[in-house]
Amino acid sequence: MSLVQVVDVGTTNIKSGVVNKKGEIVAQSSQELGLEHPEPAAAEHNPQKLFEAFCNVSRQTNKGFRSEVNYLVLTGYLFGFLPLDKDKNPLTGIITLLDERPKSIMEGLEERFSLEELYNRTGCPPLFIYSFAKILWLKEKKPSVFDETEYFADLKSFLIEKLTEKFLTELSVASATQLYNIHNEVWDEQVLSWLSLDKNQLPELRAGSEKIASLDAEVGKLLGVKEGTILLPGLYDGGAMILGMGGYEEDDAICNLGTTAMLRKSSPEPVLDRSDERRLQTYSLLPGRWAIGGSLNNAGIALKWLRDNITPNKSYKAIVQAAKEVEPGSEGLIFLPFLTGERDPRIGNLSSGLFFGLKNYHSNQHLARAIMEGVVYSLGFVLKAMEEREIDVSKIVIGGSGSQSDLWPQLVADILGRPVEKSLSKDSTLIGGAMLGYRENGDYSTLEEATNKMVRKGKEFTPEKHNRETYQRWQEFFYRLVSNVKPLFEEHSNLV
């Protein structure tokens, strides 16, 4: 039997799964990843520790399957940034999307560069999470490191170089650096010239489904796979999830609710926001296919904050169960879930979390439900931008850890006013990555065929009329609250 192994590197843990061609995960393991904070606002992964954890979960997963795994596919988080010296040794930790230090160079950015041109060329709005801002931050705040930097890596290119000694990345990750031209599908020379960089300092580009190496015996031993196992670069985690939830060629929009969140729909061409607000983010999936929509920095991370700081003795399951007891609208309590800033320019890099309308009768239960509602209100910003560009969203398929209970999927249906279908797989990212391996191996001739055989969907949720009417009122208030409080975020940030 020929099997595919997928290793997915997330911001909080690494997981690995061996997936058969029916879409069943026959073996799985995971390991928590600790973030390091070498200075205020920093959030990094130690490169060596990350690679060791990567190898460890791969070995653990492959026990009993070593001879059957023929493909290894990578998925992982976006916005990882790692400067390398001339020998491709890391000069810092891997700077993650949770790292807020690059915020410091965003003020006045529009006076230095044409942000409209930057967005139109790259499909990425002016946000601190992208490599563009991180390179500027490194240049201005860490000049000694910048001067020593010869190459700029992302998470994928770091791992691929460690495994193959080839400096490569794939299109979905590249398109989320703000250095990649979405029209020509190459590194953008104009953008690089603004940074005084050369494209040779960046990884070579490959499609995520393209075979890039056959692993040698030494690497095979590290990973617990046999010599000759074929390495595919795969997609970023959200892109793999789009495949694994059946959204590659279908009409359904895909929503992930994990540490972060996304709402995206597959498109045969890139789509940009016509508005000056630059709300849509356009990322590549595979040649000829794009993921259109937007993502949130803050979703499950807000519930984690509640669990760790307000209800430390409660499990997530208990917190969500308690939130179910609260009426829609949380009795007037609104939460702006912007703990780490937000990607939507209407909210901004300098935003922060805010409970509004807090009264003495509100309890931890209300806090929990208000957090969950606030995340979905924020997804409404993304849906509105998609609708304005005539991207039809008639149904939403939902996955991620937030979909494991029924409350969050029902909130998505009630607040966004769309039927919602739950993905049956808890690890659709692994399924999506495996689909690439099975198509490359010839088991399926197309990804559509792989979708029909490997993707399964489950319970459906429809908007409840009374809840929908309630949430329409509160969602409009949420939008007005964000608009009115935004000027205060900058003033508050200056005070801090």
Backbone torsions as a table, in degrees:
resi	resn	phi	psi	omega
1	MET	NA	138.8	176.3
2	SER	-99.6	126.0	-178.0
3	LEU	-122.9	161.0	178.9
4	VAL	-119.3	133.2	174.1
5	GLN	-107.1	138.0	177.3
6	VAL	-123.2	131.9	173.2
7	VAL	-115.0	123.7	-176.3
8	ASP	-114.5	118.5	-179.8
9	VAL	-97.6	110.8	177.6
10	GLY	-100.9	176.6	-179.4
11	THR	-74.0	-23.6	-178.6
12	THR	-114.2	-18.7	176.0
13	ASN	-159.3	162.3	173.6
14	ILE	-109.6	132.3	175.6
15	LYS	-127.2	151.9	-178.2
16	SER	-137.0	142.7	178.3
17	GLY	-143.7	143.0	168.4
18	VAL	-96.6	123.6	-172.6
19	VAL	-118.8	131.5	176.0
20	ASN	-88.4	175.3	-171.8
21	LYS	-78.0	-0.6	170.2
22	LYS	-89.1	-2.6	-177.3
23	GLY	85.1	18.6	178.4
24	GLU	-96.7	133.9	177.1
25	ILE	-87.7	109.4	-172.9
26	VAL	-92.3	-13.6	175.0
27	ALA	-156.0	144.0	-176.5
28	GLN	-154.3	147.0	173.7
29	SER	-151.3	162.9	-179.9
30	SER	-151.6	162.7	178.0
31	GLN	-148.4	135.3	-179.3
32	GLU	-71.1	142.2	176.1
33	LEU	-109.1	126.4	177.9
34	GLY	-91.2	134.0	173.5
35	LEU	-82.1	142.7	177.1
36	GLU	-107.8	146.2	-174.9
37	HIS	-128.2	75.8	-174.6
38	PRO	-67.6	-16.8	176.2
39	GLU	-156.8	167.4	-178.8
40	PRO	-54.5	137.5	178.3
41	ALA	75.2	-2.6	179.4
42	ALA	-79.4	149.3	174.1
43	ALA	-151.5	97.4	-173.2
44	GLU	-123.6	156.2	166.0
45	HIS	-103.6	135.2	173.3
46	ASN	-69.1	119.3	-174.2
47	PRO	-57.8	-43.7	-177.9
48	GLN	-68.1	-42.5	178.5
49	LYS	-64.0	-38.7	178.3
50	LEU	-63.5	-44.4	-179.1
51	PHE	-65.6	-39.2	177.8
52	GLU	-63.2	-41.0	177.7
53	ALA	-66.4	-38.0	176.5
54	PHE	-57.5	-49.5	-179.6
55	CYS	-65.0	-39.2	-176.8
56	ASN	-64.4	-48.0	-178.7
57	VAL	-67.4	-31.3	176.9
58	SER	-64.7	-46.5	179.4
59	ARG	-62.3	-43.6	-178.7
60	GLN	-61.2	-40.2	-177.3
61	THR	-68.7	-36.1	-170.7
62	ASN	-83.7	-1.7	178.6
63	LYS	-57.6	119.7	-179.3
64	GLY	91.3	-8.7	-177.5
65	PHE	-124.6	5.9	-171.7
66	ARG	-54.3	-42.0	-175.8
67	SER	-76.9	-16.3	-174.8
68	GLU	-98.5	-19.6	-179.2
69	VAL	-79.3	117.3	-179.3
70	ASN	-107.0	-17.6	-179.0
71	TYR	-130.6	138.4	171.1
72	LEU	-118.1	122.8	-176.4
73	VAL	-117.8	136.4	-178.8
74	LEU	-101.6	137.9	164.1
75	THR	-133.6	161.9	-179.3
76	GLY	-177.6	175.6	-175.5
77	TYR	-72.5	155.0	173.9
78	LEU	-84.7	166.3	169.8
79	PHE	71.7	12.4	170.9
80	GLY	-69.7	137.9	-173.8
81	PHE	-139.4	127.6	-174.7
82	LEU	-143.9	110.8	173.7
83	PRO	-75.2	138.3	-178.6
84	LEU	-122.2	149.5	176.0
85	ASP	-83.1	-172.5	-175.0
86	LYS	-63.8	-23.1	177.9
87	ASP	-96.5	10.2	-179.6
88	LYS	64.8	34.0	171.9
89	ASN	-93.5	138.9	-179.0
90	PRO	-62.6	139.7	177.2
91	LEU	-103.4	-15.0	176.0
92	THR	-142.4	-176.1	166.5
93	GLY	-75.0	170.8	174.3
94	ILE	-75.5	113.6	-176.9
95	ILE	-79.1	118.9	-172.1
96	THR	-95.0	176.0	179.2
97	LEU	-66.4	-18.5	-179.5
98	LEU	-84.5	-5.0	179.9
99	ASP	-78.8	121.3	-174.0
100	GLU	-100.1	2.8	-177.6
101	ARG	-61.4	-37.6	179.9
102	PRO	-65.1	-10.8	174.9
103	LYS	-55.2	-29.9	-171.6
104	SER	-65.7	-17.8	-178.2
105	ILE	-103.6	2.4	-175.4
106	MET	-76.3	-30.3	-179.2
107	GLU	-63.7	128.5	179.2
108	GLY	80.3	8.2	-177.9
109	LEU	-62.2	-35.8	-178.0
110	GLU	-67.2	-17.7	177.9
111	GLU	-83.3	-14.6	-176.8
112	ARG	-103.0	-29.2	-176.1
113	PHE	-137.7	158.3	172.7
114	SER	-82.1	101.9	-178.2
115	LEU	-68.2	-29.2	176.2
116	GLU	-64.4	-45.9	178.6
117	GLU	-66.1	-39.0	178.3
118	LEU	-59.0	-44.9	179.1
119	TYR	-68.0	-45.3	-176.8
120	ASN	-65.0	-29.7	179.8
121	ARG	-81.7	-36.8	-170.3
122	THR	-110.0	-16.4	-176.4
123	GLY	74.3	7.6	-177.8
124	CYS	-113.3	122.4	178.1
125	PRO	-68.7	164.6	-176.1
126	PRO	-74.2	90.8	-178.2
127	LEU	-129.5	153.9	-175.1
128	PHE	-74.0	-10.8	-175.8
129	ILE	-75.2	-19.2	-173.4
130	TYR	-82.7	161.4	-179.8
131	SER	-62.0	-31.3	179.0
132	PHE	-54.8	-51.3	180.0
133	ALA	-68.0	-36.9	-177.8
134	LYS	-68.1	-35.6	176.8
135	ILE	-66.9	-43.3	176.6
136	LEU	-60.6	-43.3	179.2
137	TRP	-61.8	-45.5	179.4
138	LEU	-61.4	-42.9	-178.7
139	LYS	-63.5	-38.7	-173.9
140	GLU	-92.3	-32.3	-173.8
141	LYS	-104.8	-21.0	180.0
142	LYS	-131.5	58.8	-172.1
143	PRO	-60.4	-32.2	-179.8
144	SER	-67.7	-36.8	176.0
145	VAL	-69.7	-44.3	-179.7
146	PHE	-59.5	-42.2	-178.6
147	ASP	-64.6	-28.0	-179.9
148	GLU	-86.9	-13.1	-175.7
149	THR	-75.9	128.6	176.4
150	GLU	-107.5	-31.0	-177.4
151	TYR	-134.5	153.9	176.2
152	PHE	-119.6	116.4	-176.7
153	ALA	-107.4	159.2	167.6
154	ASP	-111.6	-178.1	-178.9
155	LEU	-57.9	-47.8	-176.8
156	LYS	-63.3	-48.0	-176.6
157	SER	-66.3	-31.5	174.9
158	PHE	-62.4	-48.5	-178.4
159	LEU	-66.4	-44.1	-178.5
160	ILE	-62.9	-40.3	178.7
161	GLU	-64.7	-38.6	178.0
162	LYS	-64.7	-34.4	-175.6
163	LEU	-87.7	-28.1	-170.9
164	THR	-129.3	-11.4	-172.5
165	GLU	64.2	18.8	173.4
166	LYS	-106.8	134.9	-178.2
167	PHE	-94.8	89.0	-173.8
168	LEU	-131.8	152.8	166.2
169	THR	-139.8	179.7	-178.4
170	GLU	-119.9	166.9	-165.1
171	LEU	-64.2	-37.9	-176.3
172	SER	-66.1	-39.6	177.0
173	VAL	-70.2	-43.1	-179.3
174	ALA	-60.1	-38.4	-176.2
175	SER	-71.9	-8.5	177.5
176	ALA	-108.9	27.8	175.9
177	THR	-104.4	-15.8	-171.2
178	GLN	67.8	22.7	176.7
179	LEU	-120.6	2.5	-169.3
180	TYR	-115.0	132.2	179.4
181	ASN	-85.3	116.3	-174.8
182	ILE	-76.2	-11.2	180.0
183	HIS	-91.2	-41.0	179.4
184	ASN	-95.9	-14.5	178.7
185	GLU	58.9	46.7	175.1
186	VAL	-141.4	168.1	171.2
187	TRP	-60.1	134.7	-172.8
188	ASP	-84.1	113.7	-175.2
189	GLU	-67.5	-32.3	178.5
190	GLN	-65.5	-47.3	179.9
191	VAL	-63.4	-42.6	179.1
192	LEU	-63.0	-34.9	179.5
193	SER	-65.8	-33.1	176.5
194	TRP	-61.9	-29.8	-178.1
195	LEU	-97.5	0.1	-176.7
196	SER	59.1	41.9	179.3
197	LEU	-113.7	163.7	176.2
198	ASP	-117.9	145.1	-177.6
199	LYS	-62.4	-20.9	177.8
200	ASN	-69.8	-11.7	175.5
201	GLN	-83.9	-5.3	-178.5
202	LEU	-111.7	159.2	-178.8
203	PRO	-65.3	153.3	169.2
204	GLU	-65.3	153.0	-174.9
205	LEU	-103.1	136.8	177.3
206	ARG	-138.6	153.6	171.2
207	ALA	-70.0	147.6	-177.3
208	GLY	-64.9	-20.2	-179.7
209	SER	-96.0	4.4	-174.2
210	GLU	-87.1	132.2	174.8
211	LYS	-64.7	125.7	-178.2
212	ILE	-114.0	-16.5	179.5
213	ALA	-170.0	155.5	163.8
214	SER	-105.7	122.5	-171.5
215	LEU	-70.6	137.9	-179.6
216	ASP	-81.3	176.2	-173.4
217	ALA	-63.7	-38.5	-178.0
218	GLU	-65.5	-44.8	178.2
219	VAL	-68.8	-38.7	177.2
220	GLY	-56.8	-39.2	178.0
221	LYS	-65.7	-41.1	177.8
222	LEU	-59.7	-39.9	-173.5
223	LEU	-96.4	-9.3	-177.7
224	GLY	76.7	23.0	176.9
225	VAL	-115.1	162.7	-177.7
226	LYS	-79.3	157.2	174.7
227	GLU	-58.6	138.4	180.0
228	GLY	93.3	-4.9	175.9
229	THR	-58.0	134.3	-174.3
230	ILE	-87.2	131.0	-179.7
231	LEU	-100.0	124.8	171.5
232	LEU	-110.4	137.9	-179.2
233	PRO	-70.6	-20.9	176.9
234	GLY	68.9	-157.5	-178.3
235	LEU	-124.1	171.0	170.0
236	TYR	-66.4	162.5	-170.9
237	ASP	-58.2	-42.2	178.9
238	GLY	-67.1	-35.1	176.7
239	GLY	-66.4	-42.7	176.1
240	ALA	-62.6	-35.7	178.6
241	MET	-65.9	-38.2	176.7
242	ILE	-57.6	-44.6	177.1
243	LEU	-64.1	-48.1	-173.4
244	GLY	-70.5	-12.6	176.7
245	MET	-107.8	8.9	172.8
246	GLY	85.6	21.8	-175.0
247	GLY	-102.4	9.7	-174.0
248	TYR	-68.3	-47.0	-177.8
249	GLU	-123.4	1.9	-177.2
250	GLU	-93.1	174.1	-176.9
251	ASP	-83.8	-11.8	-176.0
252	ASP	-70.3	140.1	168.2
253	ALA	-83.2	152.6	-177.2
254	ILE	-113.9	130.4	177.2
255	CYS	-120.7	126.2	173.2
256	ASN	-110.2	132.9	174.2
257	LEU	-120.7	95.8	177.0
258	GLY	-127.6	-141.2	173.5
259	THR	-55.8	-45.8	170.7
260	THR	-108.4	-173.4	179.5
261	ALA	-143.9	159.6	175.5
262	MET	-147.7	155.7	168.9
263	LEU	-136.6	112.5	-174.9
264	ARG	-142.3	158.0	175.6
265	LYS	-136.5	140.7	180.0
266	SER	-72.1	142.1	-178.3
267	SER	-141.5	147.1	177.4
268	PRO	-76.1	-5.6	179.9
269	GLU	-148.5	156.6	177.5
270	PRO	-68.5	146.3	179.2
271	VAL	-130.1	129.4	178.5
272	LEU	-109.9	154.0	175.1
273	ASP	-70.8	133.3	176.8
274	ARG	-78.1	-19.5	-177.6
275	SER	-77.4	152.1	174.3
276	ASP	-65.7	-11.2	-178.5
277	GLU	-75.1	-17.6	175.7
278	ARG	51.8	54.3	-172.7
279	ARG	-80.8	-30.2	-176.4
280	LEU	-86.0	139.8	172.6
281	GLN	-109.7	130.7	-175.6
282	THR	-115.4	110.7	-178.6
283	TYR	-116.3	145.5	175.9
284	SER	-72.0	147.9	167.8
285	LEU	-105.8	-74.0	176.6
286	LEU	-136.1	166.8	179.6
287	PRO	-51.1	124.3	179.6
288	GLY	86.2	7.5	-178.9
289	ARG	-143.6	136.6	-174.9
290	TRP	-130.5	151.8	175.0
291	ALA	-105.4	114.5	-175.3
292	ILE	-109.8	132.7	177.1
293	GLY	152.9	-136.4	-178.6
294	GLY	-160.9	166.8	-178.8
295	SER	-132.0	160.8	177.3
296	LEU	-115.4	137.0	172.3
297	ASN	-67.4	-28.3	-167.3
298	ASN	-122.4	111.5	173.3
299	ALA	-138.3	-98.2	178.7
300	GLY	-60.6	-23.9	179.3
301	ILE	-61.5	-28.6	178.2
302	ALA	-72.3	-38.9	174.6
303	LEU	-67.3	-35.6	176.4
304	LYS	-61.3	-41.9	176.5
305	TRP	-58.1	-44.3	179.4
306	LEU	-62.4	-46.0	-179.1
307	ARG	-62.7	-45.4	-173.7
308	ASP	-73.2	-32.0	-169.3
309	ASN	-112.2	-25.9	-175.8
310	ILE	-111.7	-40.1	-178.1
311	THR	-128.4	63.0	-171.7
312	PRO	-65.4	-15.2	-178.4
313	ASN	-97.9	5.3	-177.7
314	LYS	-107.8	145.3	173.3
315	SER	-82.2	164.2	175.8
316	TYR	-58.9	-40.4	-178.8
317	LYS	-59.7	-43.4	179.7
318	ALA	-67.0	-38.4	179.6
319	ILE	-63.4	-45.4	-179.4
320	VAL	-67.7	-39.1	178.7
321	GLN	-61.8	-40.5	178.0
322	ALA	-65.6	-38.1	180.0
323	ALA	-63.8	-28.5	179.0
324	LYS	-62.5	-25.8	-176.6
325	GLU	-77.3	-9.2	-177.4
326	VAL	-93.4	142.0	-179.7
327	GLU	-68.4	150.3	174.9
328	PRO	-52.4	134.8	-176.4
329	GLY	94.6	-4.6	174.4
330	SER	52.0	35.9	179.5
331	GLU	50.8	43.7	173.6
332	GLY	87.8	1.8	179.2
333	LEU	-89.3	125.6	179.9
334	ILE	-116.7	138.4	177.1
335	PHE	-122.5	127.5	170.4
336	LEU	-92.7	109.0	-169.0
337	PRO	-87.5	51.7	-171.4
338	PHE	-106.7	48.9	-173.3
339	LEU	-61.5	-31.5	-178.7
340	THR	-118.3	34.3	-174.2
341	GLY	73.3	177.7	-178.3
342	GLU	-144.6	154.7	-174.1
343	ARG	-79.0	-25.6	-179.8
344	ASP	-71.5	120.8	-177.7
345	PRO	-59.2	-23.0	177.1
346	ARG	-67.3	-20.7	179.7
347	ILE	-101.4	-55.7	167.7
348	GLY	101.2	162.1	-177.6
349	ASN	-64.8	-28.8	-172.0
350	LEU	-94.6	4.5	-177.7
351	SER	-69.2	164.0	-179.7
352	SER	-146.8	172.2	-179.2
353	GLY	-72.0	150.4	-179.2
354	LEU	-154.9	124.6	166.0
355	PHE	-92.2	129.1	-179.5
356	PHE	-123.9	136.2	179.1
357	GLY	88.6	17.6	-176.6
358	LEU	-67.3	127.2	180.0
359	LYS	-123.0	168.7	-176.6
360	ASN	-70.1	-13.3	178.3
361	TYR	-91.9	-2.3	177.5
362	HIS	-80.6	137.1	-177.2
363	SER	-117.1	-177.6	175.0
364	ASN	-58.5	-31.3	177.5
365	GLN	-61.7	-43.4	178.9
366	HIS	-64.9	-40.8	178.1
367	LEU	-58.0	-44.1	-177.9
368	ALA	-63.8	-47.1	-178.7
369	ARG	-67.7	-39.2	178.9
370	ALA	-62.1	-37.5	176.4
371	ILE	-61.8	-47.7	-178.4
372	MET	-64.6	-42.4	178.0
373	GLU	-64.4	-40.7	-179.4
374	GLY	-61.3	-37.1	177.1
375	VAL	-63.1	-43.2	-178.6
376	VAL	-72.6	-36.7	172.3
377	TYR	-55.0	-41.5	-180.0
378	SER	-65.0	-37.7	174.7
379	LEU	-62.0	-27.5	176.7
380	GLY	-61.4	-31.8	174.1
381	PHE	-59.0	-43.3	-179.0
382	VAL	-65.9	-46.7	-179.0
383	LEU	-59.7	-41.9	-179.3
384	LYS	-62.2	-43.0	179.0
385	ALA	-63.9	-39.3	178.5
386	MET	-64.6	-43.1	-179.5
387	GLU	-62.9	-38.6	-179.3
388	GLU	-66.1	-21.6	175.6
389	ARG	-99.8	18.4	176.3
390	GLU	58.0	35.3	171.4
391	ILE	-92.5	104.4	-173.1
392	ASP	-74.4	126.8	175.6
393	VAL	-120.5	95.9	-178.8
394	SER	-93.0	-22.0	179.0
395	LYS	-151.5	151.2	-179.3
396	ILE	-122.2	129.1	171.8
397	VAL	-99.7	129.7	-172.2
398	ILE	-117.9	140.5	178.2
399	GLY	-147.3	-173.0	-177.0
400	GLY	94.1	170.0	-175.3
401	SER	-60.5	-30.0	179.6
402	GLY	-68.7	-16.3	-178.9
403	SER	-89.7	-1.9	-175.6
404	GLN	-70.0	-30.4	170.5
405	SER	-90.1	172.0	177.4
406	ASP	-90.8	-13.5	-173.6
407	LEU	-67.6	-50.5	-176.7
408	TRP	-64.5	-44.0	175.4
409	PRO	-58.1	-38.1	178.3
410	GLN	-68.2	-36.7	176.0
411	LEU	-63.0	-40.8	177.7
412	VAL	-60.5	-43.9	178.5
413	ALA	-63.8	-46.0	-175.5
414	ASP	-70.6	-41.4	-175.5
415	ILE	-80.4	-41.3	-178.2
416	LEU	-89.0	-10.7	174.4
417	GLY	68.4	34.6	179.4
418	ARG	-131.3	146.5	170.7
419	PRO	-63.2	144.3	-176.2
420	VAL	-125.8	136.1	177.7
421	GLU	-121.2	130.8	-177.7
422	LYS	-85.1	134.6	172.7
423	SER	-71.0	135.1	-178.8
424	LEU	-73.7	-27.3	-177.7
425	SER	-83.6	131.4	174.3
426	LYS	-74.7	-15.4	-175.5
427	ASP	-131.4	61.3	-178.0
428	SER	-66.4	-22.2	175.0
429	THR	-61.7	-41.5	177.9
430	LEU	-66.1	-39.1	179.5
431	ILE	-64.4	-45.4	-179.4
432	GLY	-62.1	-41.8	176.4
433	GLY	-62.0	-41.3	-179.4
434	ALA	-65.9	-31.6	178.3
435	MET	-58.1	-37.4	178.3
436	LEU	-64.3	-41.5	179.7
437	GLY	-64.7	-43.3	-178.2
438	TYR	-71.1	-31.7	174.3
439	ARG	-69.6	-42.3	179.2
440	GLU	-62.5	-34.0	-178.9
441	ASN	-77.9	-11.5	-180.0
442	GLY	91.7	2.8	177.4
443	ASP	-66.3	-34.0	175.2
444	TYR	-129.5	137.9	-176.0
445	SER	-79.8	-25.8	-179.5
446	THR	-138.3	162.8	174.9
447	LEU	-69.9	-27.9	175.8
448	GLU	-63.0	-42.5	177.4
449	GLU	-64.6	-42.1	177.3
450	ALA	-61.8	-39.3	178.1
451	THR	-59.5	-46.4	-178.1
452	ASN	-61.6	-30.5	-176.1
453	LYS	-94.3	-26.3	-168.3
454	MET	-113.6	-14.6	-174.2
455	VAL	-105.1	132.8	178.8
456	ARG	-130.2	137.2	179.2
457	LYS	-117.1	159.6	-171.8
458	GLY	-127.6	-127.8	-170.5
459	LYS	-60.7	141.5	178.1
460	GLU	-107.2	147.9	179.3
461	PHE	-128.1	132.0	177.4
462	THR	-114.9	150.4	179.4
463	PRO	-60.3	131.0	175.9
464	GLU	-87.3	125.5	-168.7
465	LYS	-52.5	-50.6	-176.9
466	HIS	-64.3	-44.1	179.6
467	ASN	-63.2	-41.4	-179.4
468	ARG	-60.2	-43.8	179.6
469	GLU	-63.8	-41.3	177.9
470	THR	-61.9	-47.1	-175.0
471	TYR	-71.4	-28.2	176.2
472	GLN	-60.9	-40.2	178.4
473	ARG	-66.9	-46.7	-176.5
474	TRP	-71.7	-32.0	178.4
475	GLN	-65.6	-41.2	177.5
476	GLU	-62.7	-39.6	177.8
477	PHE	-65.6	-39.4	177.4
478	PHE	-57.2	-45.7	-179.8
479	TYR	-62.1	-43.7	179.6
480	ARG	-65.7	-38.2	179.2
481	LEU	-62.7	-46.1	178.7
482	VAL	-59.6	-45.2	-178.7
483	SER	-61.9	-40.0	-176.5
484	ASN	-78.4	-28.9	-176.2
485	VAL	-89.6	-16.4	-175.1
486	LYS	-54.4	-44.7	179.5
487	PRO	-60.3	-26.0	-179.4
488	LEU	-76.4	-23.6	179.1
489	PHE	-60.9	-44.3	-179.3
490	GLU	-65.7	-43.5	179.1
491	GLU	-61.9	-41.8	179.3
492	HIS	-64.0	-42.2	-179.8
493	SER	-61.5	-39.3	178.2
494	ASN	-65.2	-37.0	178.7
495	LEU	-66.8	-40.2	179.5
496	VAL	-65.1	NA	NA
